[in-house]
Amino acid sequence: MIIKREPDEMLSYLEDSSNFQKGKSESLYIPEDEKEVIETIADCSNKRIPLTISGGGTGTVGGRIPLEGAILSVEKLNKIISLNKEKKRAILQSGVIIEDFLKTLETQNLFYPPFPTERTAFIGGNLSTNASGEYSYRFGSTRGYVKKIRVILSSGEILEIERGKCFADINGDLQIGDKKIKVPSYVTPAIKCSAGYFSRSGMDLIDLFIGSEGTLGVITAAEVQLIPALSSPFIMIIFFKENEILKFISEVKGDKKLSPLSLEYFDKGSLGFLKKDFPNIPDERCEALYIEQEEGENILEEWANLIEKYEVIDTWISQDKKTHQKLINFRHRLPENINDYFKKIKSRKMALDIAVPENSFKELFDFYQALRLNNPQIETVLFGHIGENHLHFNFFPRDEKERKKVAKVCEDAIRKGVGLGGTVSAEHGIGKLKHKYLELMYGEKGIFEMVRIKKELDPYCIFGLDNIFPKSLLM
Ligand SMILES: Cc1cc2nc3c(=O)[nH]c(=O)nc-3n(C[C@H](O)[C@H](O)[C@H](O)COP(=O)(O)OP(=O)(O)OC[C@H]3O[C@@H](n4cnc5c(N)ncnc54)[C@H](O)[C@@H]3O)c2cc1C
């Protein structure tokens, strides 16, 4: 096992894509196998040293950044253990990089439907945040494809949890070895959601660990469901005049012949962030929709018939491999450019990740527009997974006064989203940045119910200190 203690050797582990800057660590453990993971946990548990689990470091809420104690990086647990083509299942160690996994699957004509957007993330990080990906409009989030996990608890106990084998009983108890874990009284909304511990009556034990942001144990391996490779998709980017897109999307959703893999929104501000990379973005005030779908009989005509009904400013369609890649870059470049900009202006990420049920989305969208109009001095970007009623609203406060203003605006939006039956985090998680928002969603009682679960499974509270709930609640 590699152990590092020099501060400059740990620097890169004290960041992720949040620009959270309070990271501190005394030591970094890089185990090479599960036995070494257990040794690390035993060492930290015995000495009561907080242990923060590190994946690919692409998280957006500071989850892998320790405030104190040690780091356990799963980067050497990077083997694809098996790939069963017939059963369409893969067993992976948790440090497998998504990009490597997807490339291996390609050679076998298989596909992993969560198709996580950020390919340098690890599969373990994806499970721990219940990440969604590029095709989540069609396929949903990571949770739906996880069949089995291996988790090491702070006691050193190895849990092998298989989906479909252990459910909460009628009293709301989940049995884990000799422990009974009470399912919280709140209900995780039935929409895209990565906020706090999953909770439903009769829930599967595996779902407690998926999305638990490194607070309950170290996931060392997982078995995931695959599907046959998709036939080659095409991409369209349609530039609409403002206020046309919602109507268009509701037509898309109502048209049974259209079944896009993704439906992504880019507001005027987003297009501004992309203009240097894509100078032919129209200059007029407009918004864009990115659509991806497999080729199929009459599909393009079907789309053309729908688009024809609208007065669109421009439409780009991928024609070959090169233009396809260019349009994929259009989508990927935006979050990257935004993260770079946050760093450039030395601002901590202030971004909303709210999703709401289908019938409430227009109300939230209008609310966002009003927030922008009422705060014209604050730079914003609104983009994302409009097909799933889930947009990322990013704010770029430049000083403390603006930061305070944005904090208030965010809280107003969160209250609105929660009031509409939504979630404060559809995919990025809570980490160290959104405790307060989670409380708005589940109330103090819900937070204490999560803390109770945490303490049952990790009595000395070594894992993921300050993730999901503030460390002060664990004292
Ligand atoms: C440009 C960009 C685009 C992105 N797009 C999306 C998107 O479309 N959808 C989306 O959902 N996210 C997106 N993200 C966020 C990010 O990729 C995901 O949150 C991802 O799942 C994090 O994985 P990671 O391996 O980088 O985890 P890390 O950032 O290293 O850690 C994330 C959390 O998981 C915990 N963790 C990591 N590994 C383990 C393990 N083995 N056991 C237990 N806990 C563990 C950590 O402690 C931490 O709390 C994007 C990020 C970037 C930079």
PDBQT file of the ligand as one rigid body, heavy atoms in Angstrom, charges set to zero:
ROOT
HETATM    1  C1  LIG A 501     -17.509  18.593 -16.298  1.00  0.00    +0.000 C 
HETATM    2  C2  LIG A 501     -18.341  17.793 -15.332  1.00  0.00    +0.000 A 
HETATM    3  C3  LIG A 501     -19.590  17.311 -15.734  1.00  0.00    +0.000 A 
HETATM    4  C4  LIG A 501     -20.367  16.585 -14.833  1.00  0.00    +0.000 A 
HETATM    5  N1  LIG A 501     -21.586  16.108 -15.247  1.00  0.00    +0.000 NA
HETATM    6  C5  LIG A 501     -22.340  15.364 -14.398  1.00  0.00    +0.000 A 
HETATM    7  C6  LIG A 501     -23.606  14.834 -14.817  1.00  0.00    +0.000 A 
HETATM    8  O1  LIG A 501     -24.057  15.039 -15.922  1.00  0.00    +0.000 OA
HETATM    9  N2  LIG A 501     -24.306  14.097 -13.919  1.00  0.00    +0.000 N 
HETATM   10  C7  LIG A 501     -23.835  13.836 -12.663  1.00  0.00    +0.000 A 
HETATM   11  O2  LIG A 501     -24.508  13.162 -11.886  1.00  0.00    +0.000 OA
HETATM   12  N3  LIG A 501     -22.665  14.343 -12.244  1.00  0.00    +0.000 NA
HETATM   13  C8  LIG A 501     -21.901  15.078 -13.076  1.00  0.00    +0.000 A 
HETATM   14  N4  LIG A 501     -20.696  15.576 -12.653  1.00  0.00    +0.000 N 
HETATM   15  C9  LIG A 501     -20.276  15.343 -11.258  1.00  0.00    +0.000 C 
HETATM   16  C10 LIG A 501     -19.384  14.108 -11.015  1.00  0.00    +0.000 C 
HETATM   17  O3  LIG A 501     -18.812  13.610 -12.195  1.00  0.00    +0.000 OA
HETATM   18  C11 LIG A 501     -20.169  13.002 -10.320  1.00  0.00    +0.000 C 
HETATM   19  O4  LIG A 501     -20.631  13.455  -9.074  1.00  0.00    +0.000 OA
HETATM   20  C12 LIG A 501     -19.360  11.708 -10.106  1.00  0.00    +0.000 C 
HETATM   21  O5  LIG A 501     -20.235  10.677  -9.732  1.00  0.00    +0.000 OA
HETATM   22  C13 LIG A 501     -18.255  11.825  -9.072  1.00  0.00    +0.000 C 
HETATM   23  O6  LIG A 501     -17.434  10.668  -9.183  1.00  0.00    +0.000 OA
HETATM   24  P1  LIG A 501     -15.906  10.703  -8.737  1.00  0.00    +0.000 P 
HETATM   25  O7  LIG A 501     -15.342   9.329  -8.922  1.00  0.00    +0.000 OA
HETATM   26  O8  LIG A 501     -15.205  11.798  -9.376  1.00  0.00    +0.000 OA
HETATM   27  O9  LIG A 501     -16.105  10.938  -7.172  1.00  0.00    +0.000 OA
HETATM   28  P2  LIG A 501     -15.399  11.944  -6.159  1.00  0.00    +0.000 P 
HETATM   29  O10 LIG A 501     -15.591  13.357  -6.559  1.00  0.00    +0.000 OA
HETATM   30  O11 LIG A 501     -14.010  11.504  -5.907  1.00  0.00    +0.000 OA
HETATM   31  O12 LIG A 501     -16.270  11.633  -4.859  1.00  0.00    +0.000 OA
HETATM   32  C14 LIG A 501     -17.651  11.893  -4.839  1.00  0.00    +0.000 C 
HETATM   33  C15 LIG A 501     -18.256  11.334  -3.547  1.00  0.00    +0.000 C 
HETATM   34  O13 LIG A 501     -18.273   9.899  -3.579  1.00  0.00    +0.000 OA
HETATM   35  C16 LIG A 501     -17.574   9.357  -2.436  1.00  0.00    +0.000 C 
HETATM   36  N5  LIG A 501     -16.894   8.148  -2.916  1.00  0.00    +0.000 N 
HETATM   37  C17 LIG A 501     -16.070   8.050  -3.986  1.00  0.00    +0.000 A 
HETATM   38  N6  LIG A 501     -15.688   6.776  -4.153  1.00  0.00    +0.000 NA
HETATM   39  C18 LIG A 501     -16.267   6.050  -3.159  1.00  0.00    +0.000 A 
HETATM   40  C19 LIG A 501     -16.238   4.662  -2.803  1.00  0.00    +0.000 A 
HETATM   41  N7  LIG A 501     -15.548   3.767  -3.477  1.00  0.00    +0.000 N 
HETATM   42  N8  LIG A 501     -16.958   4.279  -1.714  1.00  0.00    +0.000 NA
HETATM   43  C20 LIG A 501     -17.693   5.175  -1.012  1.00  0.00    +0.000 A 
HETATM   44  N9  LIG A 501     -17.739   6.486  -1.304  1.00  0.00    +0.000 NA
HETATM   45  C21 LIG A 501     -17.043   6.915  -2.373  1.00  0.00    +0.000 A 
HETATM   46  C22 LIG A 501     -16.639  10.454  -2.000  1.00  0.00    +0.000 C 
HETATM   47  O14 LIG A 501     -16.297  10.346  -0.628  1.00  0.00    +0.000 OA
HETATM   48  C23 LIG A 501     -17.469  11.695  -2.297  1.00  0.00    +0.000 C 
HETATM   49  O15 LIG A 501     -18.371  11.935  -1.260  1.00  0.00    +0.000 OA
HETATM   50  C24 LIG A 501     -19.898  16.323 -13.519  1.00  0.00    +0.000 A 
HETATM   51  C25 LIG A 501     -18.637  16.799 -13.133  1.00  0.00    +0.000 A 
HETATM   52  C26 LIG A 501     -17.865  17.533 -14.029  1.00  0.00    +0.000 A 
HETATM   53  C27 LIG A 501     -16.516  18.002 -13.586  1.00  0.00    +0.000 C 
ENDROOT
TORSDOF 0
